[in-house]
Structures are given as structure tokens and as C-alpha cells.
Amino acid sequence: MTIASKAGTFKLGDRTVNRMGYGAMQLAGPGVFGPPRDRAEAVAVLRAAVEAGVNHIDTSDFYGPHITNQIIREALHPYGEDLVIVTKVGALRGEDASWLPAQSPAQLTQAVHHNLRHLGLDRLDVVNLRLMGDIHAPSEGPLEDQFSTLARLREEGLIAHLGLSNATLAQVEQAQAIAPVVCVQNHYNLVHRADDALIDALDAQGIAYVPFFPLGGFSPIQSQTLSAIAAELGASAMQVALAWMLARSPNLLLIPGTSSTAHLGENLAAAELHLPAPILARLDDIVTPRL
């Protein structure tokens, strides 16, 4: 048994993946723009992740742009049969490193082809439509044109499965009227729990929920309670935060990212961390005090 498999498994479309995965965003340069400071280390991180049992990698061709997917191809191609690579479309990077919406049918189609080319694939395992209504949080709005474009590409055989990112429950339901949705990727972690109801609704349908910024992203999670619990357990605060999410719901698939092989090992070790019920209750109370 690999360390990643100790977190358990969940279905992602017709594929079964270990719940402890890897997010490749940090393999690009500072601000997810340009080349990494150490390309050899970036390649090493990917290979170490797969050797540790990670078979779910999250990426996008707008990371870099193009850089992250090119590194994934360099490190792992030809890909193992059990490896699921999930990408997302719906944004572009400006020359100033800004994040720009790219939601027209032509832009989405081009993005799919860019991902195929840079990853060296004939078909993408999963493509998430990254909604950009409110760049930093989900906001209601139509998605029929965008999701229908991806559904057509799926029918053409260029995509196996579809998902959503930065979406509300209503938008998930809109998308499901067009094509099956196998996952939703939104901002969620120990101290940012706006999606609790969405997670439960997706779990009831057997749909994966993939939290991005599981450790806080560009602003790491800070909590005195979390730090105290970590000290009691002899673990790091980030390991406890990841273990809490694994315990939160069986449909959560984690994709903590790093550009360091040492940090990768620390993240994956969270799969072995058991949190007793009293500890889980104290962690729950960080954001949702008991009455």
C-alpha cells in the first residue's frame, strides 16, 4: 500500500483515484507565471508524487501559461494507466500576469487543444469549466454556452469527463441538464467553509468535490487552535488541516500543491493521520461554534 492510498479512494467519473492527490499550480514561477526557479526539482516533485501513489493530478494550461503542463509531460509521459490528469479552461494570462476570462466557444475550444498538445494526450481525462463571474468566489450566472461547448468536445472524443470550478449548486444543476458533471472544484478549507451544503449535496450524488487552496493558498491557514492540536498530535498544522478535510466527507479529493519534494512528503503523510472525534469537534468549532 502506498502512502497516498492510505487516504482511501473515490470515483472520479469512471476512474477510481486515491483521495490524496496533487495540485500542480505551484510548479510554475512566482505568481503562477513564467518558469519555475528550479525545473529539475519540479520534475522530481511530480515523479515522487506518482511513486508515492498519487494518481490524480490537477493542472491547467493557463498555469505559466503552458509551463506546468509541459513539465508534467516531461516528468511523467508516457503516463501510467491509472493516472488521471484533470485540467481546467476558462481563463487566460495577460502579459502582466493578470487572470483574464476566456469563455467564448472559440477560446474554450482553443484551450482544450492547448491542453491536449502540451500534455501530449489524445483525450483529456477531465476538463473543469472555470467560471469567472466573480474571480475569487462563486457567483450566480448562466453557463449554457460555455458548458455546451465542452459537451460538444466531449462528444467528439477530446474529453472523457466534465466538471466545474468556482461554481454554485444552481450552476451545477444547470450544467447537469447539458452533460454529466463528475467533479466540482471550489475554494474550501478548515477556515473557509462556505461550501458545506454543496459538498453534502454532491456527496449524495456520488460527485467528487475537489477543494482548491486546501491549506489557504497564498494566505496559509492561521489558527491558534489548529496549532495547539498539531502540537498535541506531533504533526504539523497543515497535516492536521488536510486530515480534517479527509474526515469531512468521503467525496473530498485533496490536491495540495508544492514545488518541494520535502513538503510533498509532509503533505502526503496526512493520509496516515487519524483524528479522534474530540479533536474533530475542536477543529469544527474553529469556524462553526457549537450552540
Summary of the structure (lengths in Angstrom):
residues: 291
radius of gyration: 18.1
end to end distance: 41.2
largest distance: 53.6
contacts: 1014
relative contact order: 0.14
helix: 41%
strand: 20%
